[in-house]
Amino acid sequence: METVQFLGPSLALSAILFTLGVAGVLIRRNAIVLFMCVELMLNAVNLAFVALAQLHGVSGYIMVFFVMTVAAAEAAVGLAIILAIFRHRQTVDLQNINLLRG
Amino acid sequence: MATFIFYLFAVTSVLGAVMCILSRSPVVSAMWLMSTMFSLAAIYVLLNAQLIGVLQVLVYVGAILVLFLFVVMLLNLGHAATDLRGPAATTAAVVISGLLVIELIALWRYTPGRLAAEIAQAPQMARQLETAFPGGALAQQAAETHGVVGAVAAPMFQTYLVPFEITSVLLLTALVGAVVLAKRRI
């Protein structure tokens, strides 16, 4: 059986998904959708790790574990922040949340 | 056959991502993101990472996306007209992501042979890489003798034990932080 499969296509797919995540962060104003785009970027990075793990051993899979943990923690804290902001401002539109803009 | 399945899921995941960033409603976005994540799980299985594929479905789809849907439900946002930014921001986004995809697509040119050639020119780095990344053939062998889960578990609780323990502190911090932020009165 071939050891390394789909390396190039996987990395290209990872690049495309990451870019779509960046584009989503840039064009959306809804804070929840923004977090979804961040998750999309993390998924793209995971795909690159898994594709390269075929070449460099199990360490890539362990990095994916850590990325998933960070993603879960980030989603929990981020969504709690969104809930707190919504309670004060009654909106999650980022254009109206400009307290720190100066 | 495997190639066809790979490209099928690749197209599905890109379609899901595009629809996710363009859908008006957050719930619809979450559903498209779910299709992307399922496709990625299938791709992980094709890449011989069955354990990661299972975890993808359990953690991302089962936990994180459900959390997103819960928050959307809690907020009761109603029907906003659209939350896409104006044409100037969209143009900037297209330009920036166009440049980014051109840079990242260079990853396509990554091949084992090219890496070997680059390492051959820097023997110092070769020694470091040898300790950091035991070769892929070794991983294949470990999976055959210890099984798919055992091959990941052994380095996780030996080489990566300290980062693993730090992860538990991270999760505890996130737990406390989420409760403190979301609770009205403590």
Interface residues (C-beta under 8 A of the other chain):
Chain A: T3 V4 Q5 F6 L7 G8 P9 S10 L11 A12 L13 S14 A15 I16 L17 F18 T19 L20 G21 V22 A23 G24 L26 I27 R28 R29 N30 I32 V33 F35 M36 C37 E39 L40 N43 N46 L47 A48 V50 A51 A53 Q54 L55 H56 G57 V58 S59 Y61 I62 V64 F65 F66 M68 T69 V70 A71 A72 A73 E74 A75 A76 V77 L79 A80 I81 I82 L83 A84 F86 R87 V92 D93
Chain B: A2 T3 F6 Y7 A10 S13 V14 A17 V18 C20 I21 P26 S29 A30 L33 T36 M37 L40 I43 Y44 L46 L47 N48 A49 L51 I52 L55 Q56 V59 Y60 A63 I64 L67 F68 V71 V72 L74 L75 L77 A80 D83 L84 R85 A89 T90 A92 A93 V94 I96 S97 L100 V101 L104 I105 L107 W108 R109 Y110 T111 P112 L115 A132 F133 P134 G135 G136 A137 L138 A139 Q140 A142 A151 V152 P155 M156 T159 Y160 P163 T167 L170 L171 T173 A174 L175 G177 A178 V179 L181 A182 R184
